[in-house]
Amino acid sequence: MERTPALSSPTVLLILPDRDEAEELAAELLEDGWGPCHVHRDMLAGEDDAEDVDWVIELTTAPDGRPASAHRPALDELAERHEGFTGDS
């Protein structure tokens, strides 16, 4: 029986520690043609401190119409420049 490779999610999450920086970067990415560029608050499970949260920018489509995941290396670099990291949805 032939196995079908698992499809990876087209969405990449940019996870940043600062809300203002996440919102500014999301606005820049949206202007550049990325989508949807929603910013979400993400509190780690078990954390009680409301200050200890990450800010997540959701990217599904790149400006070239391809999935955001097709540009993962560039998005990894972008997140690192903002003291963050990437994740999958």
PDB file of N, CA, C and O in Angstrom, chain B, residues numbered from 101:
ATOM      1  N   MET B 101       0.839  -1.172   0.000  1.00  0.00           N
ATOM      2  CA  MET B 101       0.000   0.000   0.000  1.00  0.00           C
ATOM      3  C   MET B 101       0.891   1.245   0.000  1.00  0.00           C
ATOM      4  O   MET B 101       1.832   1.334   0.789  1.00  0.00           O
ATOM      5  N   GLU B 102       0.600   2.197  -0.874  1.00  0.00           N
ATOM      6  CA  GLU B 102       1.397   3.419  -0.973  1.00  0.00           C
ATOM      7  C   GLU B 102       0.918   4.422   0.061  1.00  0.00           C
ATOM      8  O   GLU B 102      -0.283   4.635   0.226  1.00  0.00           O
ATOM      9  N   ARG B 103       1.872   5.038   0.757  1.00  0.00           N
ATOM     10  CA  ARG B 103       1.528   6.023   1.779  1.00  0.00           C
ATOM     11  C   ARG B 103       1.527   7.416   1.165  1.00  0.00           C
ATOM     12  O   ARG B 103       2.392   7.748   0.355  1.00  0.00           O
ATOM     13  N   THR B 104       0.576   8.207   1.548  1.00  0.00           N
ATOM     14  CA  THR B 104       0.506   9.591   1.123  1.00  0.00           C
ATOM     15  C   THR B 104       1.221  10.431   2.167  1.00  0.00           C
ATOM     16  O   THR B 104       0.938  10.291   3.357  1.00  0.00           O
ATOM     17  N   PRO B 105       2.141  11.304   1.757  1.00  0.00           N
ATOM     18  CA  PRO B 105       2.831  12.133   2.740  1.00  0.00           C
ATOM     19  C   PRO B 105       1.843  13.061   3.443  1.00  0.00           C
ATOM     20  O   PRO B 105       0.879  13.539   2.843  1.00  0.00           O
ATOM     21  N   ALA B 106       2.101  13.301   4.709  1.00  0.00           N
ATOM     22  CA  ALA B 106       1.244  14.200   5.485  1.00  0.00           C
ATOM     23  C   ALA B 106       1.414  15.619   4.957  1.00  0.00           C
ATOM     24  O   ALA B 106       2.523  16.066   4.665  1.00  0.00           O
ATOM     25  N   LEU B 107       0.311  16.300   4.845  1.00  0.00           N
ATOM     26  CA  LEU B 107       0.345  17.680   4.390  1.00  0.00           C
ATOM     27  C   LEU B 107       0.661  18.579   5.575  1.00  0.00           C
ATOM     28  O   LEU B 107       0.083  18.422   6.651  1.00  0.00           O
ATOM     29  N   SER B 108       1.568  19.510   5.383  1.00  0.00           N
ATOM     30  CA  SER B 108       1.864  20.440   6.458  1.00  0.00           C
ATOM     31  C   SER B 108       0.885  21.604   6.365  1.00  0.00           C
ATOM     32  O   SER B 108       0.343  21.900   5.301  1.00  0.00           O
ATOM     33  N   SER B 109       0.678  22.239   7.479  1.00  0.00           N
ATOM     34  CA  SER B 109      -0.232  23.368   7.536  1.00  0.00           C
ATOM     35  C   SER B 109       0.342  24.526   6.719  1.00  0.00           C
ATOM     36  O   SER B 109       1.549  24.765   6.747  1.00  0.00           O
ATOM     37  N   PRO B 110      -0.511  25.240   5.996  1.00  0.00           N
ATOM     38  CA  PRO B 110      -0.030  26.402   5.258  1.00  0.00           C
ATOM     39  C   PRO B 110       0.273  27.575   6.189  1.00  0.00           C
ATOM     40  O   PRO B 110       0.960  28.521   5.803  1.00  0.00           O
ATOM     41  N   THR B 111      -0.240  27.505   7.408  1.00  0.00           N
ATOM     42  CA  THR B 111      -0.130  28.612   8.357  1.00  0.00           C
ATOM     43  C   THR B 111       1.161  28.537   9.166  1.00  0.00           C
ATOM     44  O   THR B 111       1.575  27.472   9.624  1.00  0.00           O
ATOM     45  N   VAL B 112       1.778  29.702   9.325  1.00  0.00           N
ATOM     46  CA  VAL B 112       2.942  29.847  10.201  1.00  0.00           C
ATOM     47  C   VAL B 112       2.568  30.880  11.256  1.00  0.00           C
ATOM     48  O   VAL B 112       1.961  31.906  10.949  1.00  0.00           O
ATOM     49  N   LEU B 113       2.933  30.600  12.487  1.00  0.00           N
ATOM     50  CA  LEU B 113       2.693  31.525  13.578  1.00  0.00           C
ATOM     51  C   LEU B 113       4.008  32.192  13.954  1.00  0.00           C
ATOM     52  O   LEU B 113       4.990  31.515  14.256  1.00  0.00           O
ATOM     53  N   LEU B 114       4.023  33.522  13.933  1.00  0.00           N
ATOM     54  CA  LEU B 114       5.171  34.274  14.438  1.00  0.00           C
ATOM     55  C   LEU B 114       4.852  34.599  15.887  1.00  0.00           C
ATOM     56  O   LEU B 114       3.839  35.237  16.171  1.00  0.00           O
ATOM     57  N   ILE B 115       5.699  34.171  16.798  1.00  0.00           N
ATOM     58  CA  ILE B 115       5.431  34.314  18.224  1.00  0.00           C
ATOM     59  C   ILE B 115       6.455  35.281  18.801  1.00  0.00           C
ATOM     60  O   ILE B 115       7.657  35.013  18.803  1.00  0.00           O
ATOM     61  N   LEU B 116       5.953  36.409  19.291  1.00  0.00           N
ATOM     62  CA  LEU B 116       6.812  37.483  19.793  1.00  0.00           C
ATOM     63  C   LEU B 116       6.472  37.798  21.245  1.00  0.00           C
ATOM     64  O   LEU B 116       5.339  37.584  21.677  1.00  0.00           O
ATOM     65  N   PRO B 117       7.447  38.304  22.003  1.00  0.00           N
ATOM     66  CA  PRO B 117       7.201  38.595  23.408  1.00  0.00           C
ATOM     67  C   PRO B 117       6.514  39.938  23.674  1.00  0.00           C
ATOM     68  O   PRO B 117       5.986  40.143  24.767  1.00  0.00           O
ATOM     69  N   ASP B 118       6.510  40.851  22.709  1.00  0.00           N
ATOM     70  CA  ASP B 118       6.003  42.203  22.933  1.00  0.00           C
ATOM     71  C   ASP B 118       4.768  42.494  22.074  1.00  0.00           C
ATOM     72  O   ASP B 118       4.789  42.320  20.856  1.00  0.00           O
ATOM     73  N   ARG B 119       3.707  42.937  22.725  1.00  0.00           N
ATOM     74  CA  ARG B 119       2.447  43.188  22.018  1.00  0.00           C
ATOM     75  C   ARG B 119       2.575  44.294  20.966  1.00  0.00           C
ATOM     76  O   ARG B 119       2.154  44.120  19.822  1.00  0.00           O
ATOM     77  N   ASP B 120       3.156  45.426  21.358  1.00  0.00           N
ATOM     78  CA  ASP B 120       3.272  46.541  20.414  1.00  0.00           C
ATOM     79  C   ASP B 120       4.093  46.149  19.190  1.00  0.00           C
ATOM     80  O   ASP B 120       3.746  46.486  18.058  1.00  0.00           O
ATOM     81  N   GLU B 121       5.175  45.439  19.435  1.00  0.00           N
ATOM     82  CA  GLU B 121       6.022  44.996  18.326  1.00  0.00           C
ATOM     83  C   GLU B 121       5.265  44.020  17.419  1.00  0.00           C
ATOM     84  O   GLU B 121       5.383  44.088  16.196  1.00  0.00           O
ATOM     85  N   ALA B 122       4.496  43.121  18.015  1.00  0.00           N
ATOM     86  CA  ALA B 122       3.707  42.169  17.228  1.00  0.00           C
ATOM     87  C   ALA B 122       2.669  42.900  16.381  1.00  0.00           C
ATOM     88  O   ALA B 122       2.483  42.571  15.210  1.00  0.00           O
ATOM     89  N   GLU B 123       1.995  43.887  16.963  1.00  0.00           N
ATOM     90  CA  GLU B 123       0.975  44.617  16.208  1.00  0.00           C
ATOM     91  C   GLU B 123       1.594  45.437  15.082  1.00  0.00           C
ATOM     92  O   GLU B 123       1.032  45.517  13.989  1.00  0.00           O
ATOM     93  N   GLU B 124       2.759  46.051  15.346  1.00  0.00           N
ATOM     94  CA  GLU B 124       3.440  46.818  14.297  1.00  0.00           C
ATOM     95  C   GLU B 124       3.912  45.911  13.166  1.00  0.00           C
ATOM     96  O   GLU B 124       3.754  46.241  11.991  1.00  0.00           O
ATOM     97  N   LEU B 125       4.492  44.766  13.527  1.00  0.00           N
ATOM     98  CA  LEU B 125       4.968  43.835  12.507  1.00  0.00           C
ATOM     99  C   LEU B 125       3.792  43.276  11.704  1.00  0.00           C
ATOM    100  O   LEU B 125       3.895  43.127  10.487  1.00  0.00           O
ATOM    101  N   ALA B 126       2.686  42.969  12.367  1.00  0.00           N
ATOM    102  CA  ALA B 126       1.505  42.460  11.662  1.00  0.00           C
ATOM    103  C   ALA B 126       0.999  43.490  10.648  1.00  0.00           C
ATOM    104  O   ALA B 126       0.623  43.129   9.533  1.00  0.00           O
ATOM    105  N   ALA B 127       0.989  44.757  11.028  1.00  0.00           N
ATOM    106  CA  ALA B 127       0.539  45.814  10.108  1.00  0.00           C
ATOM    107  C   ALA B 127       1.479  45.908   8.907  1.00  0.00           C
ATOM    108  O   ALA B 127       1.024  46.072   7.775  1.00  0.00           O
ATOM    109  N   GLU B 128       2.804  45.804   9.150  1.00  0.00           N
ATOM    110  CA  GLU B 128       3.777  45.841   8.047  1.00  0.00           C
ATOM    111  C   GLU B 128       3.594  44.647   7.114  1.00  0.00           C
ATOM    112  O   GLU B 128       3.617  44.795   5.892  1.00  0.00           O
ATOM    113  N   LEU B 129       3.412  43.456   7.704  1.00  0.00           N
ATOM    114  CA  LEU B 129       3.243  42.249   6.890  1.00  0.00           C
ATOM    115  C   LEU B 129       1.961  42.325   6.059  1.00  0.00           C
ATOM    116  O   LEU B 129       1.951  41.933   4.892  1.00  0.00           O
ATOM    117  N   LEU B 130       0.889  42.827   6.654  1.00  0.00           N
ATOM    118  CA  LEU B 130      -0.369  42.974   5.930  1.00  0.00           C
ATOM    119  C   LEU B 130      -0.196  43.941   4.748  1.00  0.00           C
ATOM    120  O   LEU B 130      -0.687  43.688   3.649  1.00  0.00           O
ATOM    121  N   GLU B 131       0.500  45.034   4.992  1.00  0.00           N
ATOM    122  CA  GLU B 131       0.761  46.008   3.930  1.00  0.00           C
ATOM    123  C   GLU B 131       1.595  45.399   2.805  1.00  0.00           C
ATOM    124  O   GLU B 131       1.444  45.762   1.638  1.00  0.00           O
ATOM    125  N   ASP B 132       2.479  44.465   3.171  1.00  0.00           N
ATOM    126  CA  ASP B 132       3.324  43.794   2.178  1.00  0.00           C
ATOM    127  C   ASP B 132       2.601  42.665   1.429  1.00  0.00           C
ATOM    128  O   ASP B 132       3.157  42.086   0.496  1.00  0.00           O
ATOM    129  N   GLY B 133       1.364  42.351   1.836  1.00  0.00           N
ATOM    130  CA  GLY B 133       0.589  41.351   1.122  1.00  0.00           C
ATOM    131  C   GLY B 133       0.443  40.002   1.813  1.00  0.00           C
ATOM    132  O   GLY B 133      -0.128  39.078   1.234  1.00  0.00           O
ATOM    133  N   TRP B 134       0.951  39.868   3.049  1.00  0.00           N
ATOM    134  CA  TRP B 134       0.756  38.631   3.812  1.00  0.00           C
ATOM    135  C   TRP B 134      -0.663  38.620   4.364  1.00  0.00           C
ATOM    136  O   TRP B 134      -1.280  39.675   4.503  1.00  0.00           O
ATOM    137  N   GLY B 135      -1.179  37.455   4.674  1.00  0.00           N
ATOM    138  CA  GLY B 135      -2.524  37.395   5.245  1.00  0.00           C
ATOM    139  C   GLY B 135      -2.681  36.192   6.146  1.00  0.00           C
ATOM    140  O   GLY B 135      -1.940  35.226   5.961  1.00  0.00           O
ATOM    141  N   PRO B 136      -3.559  36.176   7.076  1.00  0.00           N
ATOM    142  CA  PRO B 136      -4.449  37.265   7.442  1.00  0.00           C
ATOM    143  C   PRO B 136      -3.851  38.263   8.424  1.00  0.00           C
ATOM    144  O   PRO B 136      -4.429  39.332   8.617  1.00  0.00           O
ATOM    145  N   CYS B 137      -2.719  37.961   9.052  1.00  0.00           N
ATOM    146  CA  CYS B 137      -2.002  38.868   9.968  1.00  0.00           C
ATOM    147  C   CYS B 137      -2.786  39.199  11.236  1.00  0.00           C
ATOM    148  O   CYS B 137      -2.692  40.312  11.754  1.00  0.00           O
ATOM    149  N   HIS B 138      -3.551  38.244  11.731  1.00  0.00           N
ATOM    150  CA  HIS B 138      -4.259  38.429  13.002  1.00  0.00           C
ATOM    151  C   HIS B 138      -3.268  38.299  14.145  1.00  0.00           C
ATOM    152  O   HIS B 138      -2.387  37.440  14.111  1.00  0.00           O
ATOM    153  N   VAL B 139      -3.408  39.153  15.163  1.00  0.00           N
ATOM    154  CA  VAL B 139      -2.570  39.075  16.360  1.00  0.00           C
ATOM    155  C   VAL B 139      -3.418  38.499  17.483  1.00  0.00           C
ATOM    156  O   VAL B 139      -4.512  38.986  17.767  1.00  0.00           O
ATOM    157  N   HIS B 140      -2.891  37.448  18.120  1.00  0.00           N
ATOM    158  CA  HIS B 140      -3.584  36.780  19.215  1.00  0.00           C
ATOM    159  C   HIS B 140      -2.696  36.780  20.452  1.00  0.00           C
ATOM    160  O   HIS B 140      -1.470  36.752  20.352  1.00  0.00           O
ATOM    161  N   ARG B 141      -3.313  36.810  21.582  1.00  0.00           N
ATOM    162  CA  ARG B 141      -2.608  36.675  22.856  1.00  0.00           C
ATOM    163  C   ARG B 141      -2.554  35.197  23.201  1.00  0.00           C
ATOM    164  O   ARG B 141      -3.552  34.488  23.070  1.00  0.00           O
ATOM    165  N   ASP B 142      -1.397  34.733  23.639  1.00  0.00           N
ATOM    166  CA  ASP B 142      -1.248  33.321  23.994  1.00  0.00           C
ATOM    167  C   ASP B 142      -0.564  33.213  25.348  1.00  0.00           C
ATOM    168  O   ASP B 142       0.617  33.533  25.483  1.00  0.00           O
ATOM    169  N   MET B 143      -1.307  32.762  26.343  1.00  0.00           N
ATOM    170  CA  MET B 143      -0.745  32.574  27.673  1.00  0.00           C
ATOM    171  C   MET B 143      -0.383  31.113  27.831  1.00  0.00           C
ATOM    172  O   MET B 143      -1.177  30.232  27.502  1.00  0.00           O
ATOM    173  N   LEU B 144       0.803  30.853  28.329  1.00  0.00           N
ATOM    174  CA  LEU B 144       1.240  29.481  28.536  1.00  0.00           C
ATOM    175  C   LEU B 144       0.340  28.783  29.546  1.00  0.00           C
ATOM    176  O   LEU B 144      -0.068  29.382  30.540  1.00  0.00           O
ATOM    177  N   ALA B 145       0.036  27.529  29.292  1.00  0.00           N
ATOM    178  CA  ALA B 145      -0.793  26.754  30.208  1.00  0.00           C
ATOM    179  C   ALA B 145      -0.148  26.720  31.587  1.00  0.00           C
ATOM    180  O   ALA B 145       1.049  26.464  31.713  1.00  0.00           O
ATOM    181  N   GLY B 146      -0.935  26.975  32.606  1.00  0.00           N
ATOM    182  CA  GLY B 146      -0.436  26.924  33.969  1.00  0.00           C
ATOM    183  C   GLY B 146       0.138  28.239  34.463  1.00  0.00           C
ATOM    184  O   GLY B 146       0.484  28.353  35.639  1.00  0.00           O
ATOM    185  N   GLU B 147       0.248  29.232  33.595  1.00  0.00           N
ATOM    186  CA  GLU B 147       0.790  30.526  34.006  1.00  0.00           C
ATOM    187  C   GLU B 147      -0.315  31.369  34.623  1.00  0.00           C
ATOM    188  O   GLU B 147      -1.409  31.478  34.070  1.00  0.00           O
ATOM    189  N   ASP B 148      -0.022  31.962  35.767  1.00  0.00           N
ATOM    190  CA  ASP B 148      -0.998  32.828  36.443  1.00  0.00           C
ATOM    191  C   ASP B 148      -0.716  34.300  36.187  1.00  0.00           C
ATOM    192  O   ASP B 148      -1.597  35.143  36.362  1.00  0.00           O
ATOM    193  N   ASP B 149       0.490  34.609  35.779  1.00  0.00           N
ATOM    194  CA  ASP B 149       0.903  35.987  35.580  1.00  0.00           C
ATOM    195  C   ASP B 149       0.414  36.487  34.221  1.00  0.00           C
ATOM    196  O   ASP B 149       0.866  36.013  33.179  1.00  0.00           O
ATOM    197  N   ALA B 150      -0.509  37.447  34.241  1.00  0.00           N
ATOM    198  CA  ALA B 150      -1.064  37.988  32.995  1.00  0.00           C
ATOM    199  C   ALA B 150       0.006  38.683  32.156  1.00  0.00           C
ATOM    200  O   ALA B 150      -0.186  38.878  30.955  1.00  0.00           O
ATOM    201  N   GLU B 151       1.128  39.060  32.770  1.00  0.00           N
ATOM    202  CA  GLU B 151       2.217  39.694  32.045  1.00  0.00           C
ATOM    203  C   GLU B 151       3.039  38.683  31.255  1.00  0.00           C
ATOM    204  O   GLU B 151       3.748  39.056  30.320  1.00  0.00           O
ATOM    205  N   ASP B 152       2.950  37.407  31.622  1.00  0.00           N
ATOM    206  CA  ASP B 152       3.764  36.366  30.995  1.00  0.00           C
ATOM    207  C   ASP B 152       3.004  35.733  29.832  1.00  0.00           C
ATOM    208  O   ASP B 152       2.550  34.591  29.906  1.00  0.00           O
ATOM    209  N   VAL B 153       2.879  36.516  28.752  1.00  0.00           N
ATOM    210  CA  VAL B 153       2.156  36.047  27.574  1.00  0.00           C
ATOM    211  C   VAL B 153       3.012  36.253  26.336  1.00  0.00           C
ATOM    212  O   VAL B 153       3.944  37.057  26.336  1.00  0.00           O
ATOM    213  N   ASP B 154       2.692  35.530  25.301  1.00  0.00           N
ATOM    214  CA  ASP B 154       3.298  35.726  23.989  1.00  0.00           C
ATOM    215  C   ASP B 154       2.233  36.314  23.075  1.00  0.00           C
ATOM    216  O   ASP B 154       1.036  36.175  23.323  1.00  0.00           O
ATOM    217  N   TRP B 155       2.682  36.966  22.025  1.00  0.00           N
ATOM    218  CA  TRP B 155       1.792  37.545  21.036  1.00  0.00           C
ATOM    219  C   TRP B 155       2.046  36.852  19.714  1.00  0.00           C
ATOM    220  O   TRP B 155       3.180  36.796  19.239  1.00  0.00           O
ATOM    221  N   VAL B 156       0.991  36.326  19.126  1.00  0.00           N
ATOM    222  CA  VAL B 156       1.079  35.467  17.960  1.00  0.00           C
ATOM    223  C   VAL B 156       0.496  36.172  16.738  1.00  0.00           C
ATOM    224  O   VAL B 156      -0.630  36.668  16.767  1.00  0.00           O
ATOM    225  N   ILE B 157       1.287  36.205  15.664  1.00  0.00           N
ATOM    226  CA  ILE B 157       0.807  36.727  14.381  1.00  0.00           C
ATOM    227  C   ILE B 157       0.550  35.519  13.489  1.00  0.00           C
ATOM    228  O   ILE B 157       1.451  34.721  13.232  1.00  0.00           O
ATOM    229  N   GLU B 158      -0.671  35.394  13.028  1.00  0.00           N
ATOM    230  CA  GLU B 158      -1.073  34.261  12.181  1.00  0.00           C
ATOM    231  C   GLU B 158      -0.910  34.627  10.709  1.00  0.00           C
ATOM    232  O   GLU B 158      -1.505  35.591  10.229  1.00  0.00           O
ATOM    233  N   LEU B 159      -0.093  33.841   9.998  1.00  0.00           N
ATOM    234  CA  LEU B 159       0.134  34.068   8.571  1.00  0.00           C
ATOM    235  C   LEU B 159      -0.220  32.796   7.804  1.00  0.00           C
ATOM    236  O   LEU B 159       0.319  31.728   8.095  1.00  0.00           O
ATOM    237  N   THR B 160      -1.112  32.902   6.835  1.00  0.00           N
ATOM    238  CA  THR B 160      -1.515  31.754   6.034  1.00  0.00           C
ATOM    239  C   THR B 160      -1.086  31.885   4.583  1.00  0.00           C
ATOM    240  O   THR B 160      -0.687  30.904   3.955  1.00  0.00           O
ATOM    241  N   THR B 161      -1.169  33.104   4.049  1.00  0.00           N
ATOM    242  CA  THR B 161      -0.864  33.325   2.638  1.00  0.00           C
ATOM    243  C   THR B 161       0.245  34.359   2.482  1.00  0.00           C
ATOM    244  O   THR B 161       0.218  35.414   3.115  1.00  0.00           O
ATOM    245  N   ALA B 162       1.215  34.043   1.635  1.00  0.00           N
ATOM    246  CA  ALA B 162       2.322  34.951   1.336  1.00  0.00           C
ATOM    247  C   ALA B 162       1.919  35.907   0.217  1.00  0.00           C
ATOM    248  O   ALA B 162       0.935  35.666  -0.483  1.00  0.00           O
ATOM    249  N   PRO B 163       2.669  36.982   0.047  1.00  0.00           N
ATOM    250  CA  PRO B 163       2.347  37.935  -1.032  1.00  0.00           C
ATOM    251  C   PRO B 163       2.323  37.315  -2.427  1.00  0.00           C
ATOM    252  O   PRO B 163       1.636  37.817  -3.316  1.00  0.00           O
ATOM    253  N   ASP B 164       3.073  36.222  -2.625  1.00  0.00           N
ATOM    254  CA  ASP B 164       3.098  35.583  -3.941  1.00  0.00           C
ATOM    255  C   ASP B 164       1.951  34.590  -4.144  1.00  0.00           C
ATOM    256  O   ASP B 164       1.894  33.897  -5.160  1.00  0.00           O
ATOM    257  N   GLY B 165       1.036  34.528  -3.168  1.00  0.00           N
ATOM    258  CA  GLY B 165      -0.121  33.640  -3.274  1.00  0.00           C
ATOM    259  C   GLY B 165       0.134  32.227  -2.775  1.00  0.00           C
ATOM    260  O   GLY B 165      -0.798  31.430  -2.662  1.00  0.00           O
ATOM    261  N   ARG B 166       1.391  31.909  -2.474  1.00  0.00           N
ATOM    262  CA  ARG B 166       1.721  30.588  -1.955  1.00  0.00           C
ATOM    263  C   ARG B 166       1.448  30.541  -0.446  1.00  0.00           C
ATOM    264  O   ARG B 166       1.284  31.584   0.188  1.00  0.00           O
ATOM    265  N   PRO B 167       1.401  29.336   0.125  1.00  0.00           N
ATOM    266  CA  PRO B 167       1.208  29.231   1.574  1.00  0.00           C
ATOM    267  C   PRO B 167       2.373  29.893   2.322  1.00  0.00           C
ATOM    268  O   PRO B 167       3.513  29.868   1.859  1.00  0.00           O
ATOM    269  N   ALA B 168       2.079  30.469   3.452  1.00  0.00           N
ATOM    270  CA  ALA B 168       3.122  31.088   4.271  1.00  0.00           C
ATOM    271  C   ALA B 168       4.211  30.078   4.622  1.00  0.00           C
ATOM    272  O   ALA B 168       5.382  30.441   4.733  1.00  0.00           O
ATOM    273  N   SER B 169       3.835  28.829   4.797  1.00  0.00           N
ATOM    274  CA  SER B 169       4.802  27.787   5.169  1.00  0.00           C
ATOM    275  C   SER B 169       5.871  27.580   4.096  1.00  0.00           C
ATOM    276  O   SER B 169       6.940  27.047   4.393  1.00  0.00           O
ATOM    277  N   ALA B 170       5.604  27.988   2.861  1.00  0.00           N
ATOM    278  CA  ALA B 170       6.599  27.869   1.793  1.00  0.00           C
ATOM    279  C   ALA B 170       7.752  28.854   2.011  1.00  0.00           C
ATOM    280  O   ALA B 170       8.799  28.741   1.374  1.00  0.00           O
ATOM    281  N   HIS B 171       7.557  29.800   2.897  1.00  0.00           N
ATOM    282  CA  HIS B 171       8.559  30.824   3.187  1.00  0.00           C
ATOM    283  C   HIS B 171       9.085  30.694   4.613  1.00  0.00           C
ATOM    284  O   HIS B 171       9.541  31.674   5.201  1.00  0.00           O
ATOM    285  N   ARG B 172       9.022  29.494   5.164  1.00  0.00           N
ATOM    286  CA  ARG B 172       9.375  29.279   6.568  1.00  0.00           C
ATOM    287  C   ARG B 172      10.772  29.780   6.937  1.00  0.00           C
ATOM    288  O   ARG B 172      10.904  30.431   7.973  1.00  0.00           O
ATOM    289  N   PRO B 173      11.820  29.518   6.154  1.00  0.00           N
ATOM    290  CA  PRO B 173      13.141  30.017   6.551  1.00  0.00           C
ATOM    291  C   PRO B 173      13.180  31.545   6.717  1.00  0.00           C
ATOM    292  O   PRO B 173      13.775  32.049   7.670  1.00  0.00           O
ATOM    293  N   ALA B 174      12.557  32.270   5.806  1.00  0.00           N
ATOM    294  CA  ALA B 174      12.533  33.733   5.905  1.00  0.00           C
ATOM    295  C   ALA B 174      11.721  34.181   7.115  1.00  0.00           C
ATOM    296  O   ALA B 174      12.082  35.150   7.783  1.00  0.00           O
ATOM    297  N   LEU B 175      10.626  33.479   7.399  1.00  0.00           N
ATOM    298  CA  LEU B 175       9.808  33.832   8.558  1.00  0.00           C
ATOM    299  C   LEU B 175      10.517  33.488   9.866  1.00  0.00           C
ATOM    300  O   LEU B 175      10.367  34.198  10.861  1.00  0.00           O
ATOM    301  N   ASP B 176      11.288  32.398   9.866  1.00  0.00           N
ATOM    302  CA  ASP B 176      12.112  32.064  11.040  1.00  0.00           C
ATOM    303  C   ASP B 176      13.085  33.205  11.332  1.00  0.00           C
ATOM    304  O   ASP B 176      13.230  33.627  12.479  1.00  0.00           O
ATOM    305  N   GLU B 177      13.743  33.694  10.299  1.00  0.00           N
ATOM    306  CA  GLU B 177      14.697  34.804  10.440  1.00  0.00           C
ATOM    307  C   GLU B 177      14.012  36.067  10.938  1.00  0.00           C
ATOM    308  O   GLU B 177      14.528  36.759  11.816  1.00  0.00           O
ATOM    309  N   LEU B 178      12.853  36.362  10.375  1.00  0.00           N
ATOM    310  CA  LEU B 178      12.099  37.547  10.770  1.00  0.00           C
ATOM    311  C   LEU B 178      11.729  37.474  12.254  1.00  0.00           C
ATOM    312  O   LEU B 178      11.889  38.453  12.983  1.00  0.00           O
ATOM    313  N   ALA B 179      11.245  36.341  12.689  1.00  0.00           N
ATOM    314  CA  ALA B 179      10.872  36.172  14.093  1.00  0.00           C
ATOM    315  C   ALA B 179      12.085  36.351  15.002  1.00  0.00           C
ATOM    316  O   ALA B 179      11.989  36.999  16.044  1.00  0.00           O
ATOM    317  N   GLU B 180      13.216  35.786  14.617  1.00  0.00           N
ATOM    318  CA  GLU B 180      14.434  35.900  15.425  1.00  0.00           C
ATOM    319  C   GLU B 180      14.888  37.351  15.552  1.00  0.00           C
ATOM    320  O   GLU B 180      15.374  37.760  16.606  1.00  0.00           O
ATOM    321  N   ARG B 181      14.730  38.130  14.482  1.00  0.00           N
ATOM    322  CA  ARG B 181      15.104  39.556  14.536  1.00  0.00           C
ATOM    323  C   ARG B 181      14.254  40.328  15.535  1.00  0.00           C
ATOM    324  O   ARG B 181      14.654  41.393  16.006  1.00  0.00           O
ATOM    325  N   HIS B 182      13.082  39.792  15.857  1.00  0.00           N
ATOM    326  CA  HIS B 182      12.178  40.422  16.812  1.00  0.00           C
ATOM    327  C   HIS B 182      12.146  39.667  18.138  1.00  0.00           C
ATOM    328  O   HIS B 182      11.187  39.770  18.902  1.00  0.00           O
ATOM    329  N   GLU B 183      13.210  38.908  18.397  1.00  0.00           N
ATOM    330  CA  GLU B 183      13.363  38.142  19.642  1.00  0.00           C
ATOM    331  C   GLU B 183      12.225  37.134  19.852  1.00  0.00           C
ATOM    332  O   GLU B 183      11.802  36.878  20.979  1.00  0.00           O
ATOM    333  N   GLY B 184      11.743  36.571  18.738  1.00  0.00           N
ATOM    334  CA  GLY B 184      10.673  35.586  18.803  1.00  0.00           C
ATOM    335  C   GLY B 184      11.047  34.324  18.078  1.00  0.00           C
ATOM    336  O   GLY B 184      12.221  34.056  17.823  1.00  0.00           O
ATOM    337  N   PHE B 185      10.037  33.553  17.748  1.00  0.00           N
ATOM    338  CA  PHE B 185      10.234  32.286  17.050  1.00  0.00           C
ATOM    339  C   PHE B 185       8.977  31.974  16.259  1.00  0.00           C
ATOM    340  O   PHE B 185       7.973  32.673  16.388  1.00  0.00           O
ATOM    341  N   THR B 186       9.023  30.928  15.441  1.00  0.00           N
ATOM    342  CA  THR B 186       7.851  30.520  14.668  1.00  0.00           C
ATOM    343  C   THR B 186       7.284  29.221  15.211  1.00  0.00           C
ATOM    344  O   THR B 186       7.961  28.456  15.898  1.00  0.00           O
ATOM    345  N   GLY B 187       6.028  29.000  14.882  1.00  0.00           N
ATOM    346  CA  GLY B 187       5.367  27.756  15.249  1.00  0.00           C
ATOM    347  C   GLY B 187       4.340  27.401  14.195  1.00  0.00           C
ATOM    348  O   GLY B 187       4.093  28.169  13.265  1.00  0.00           O
ATOM    349  N   ASP B 188       3.749  26.235  14.348  1.00  0.00           N
ATOM    350  CA  ASP B 188       2.705  25.762  13.434  1.00  0.00           C
ATOM    351  C   ASP B 188       1.353  25.907  14.109  1.00  0.00           C
ATOM    352  O   ASP B 188       1.234  25.850  15.333  1.00  0.00           O
ATOM    353  N   SER B 189       0.343  26.095  13.280  1.00  0.00           N
ATOM    354  CA  SER B 189      -1.012  26.233  13.836  1.00  0.00           C
ATOM    355  C   SER B 189      -1.585  24.890  14.199  1.00  0.00           C
ATOM    356  O   SER B 189      -2.715  24.811  14.681  1.00  0.00           O
TER     357      SER B 189
END
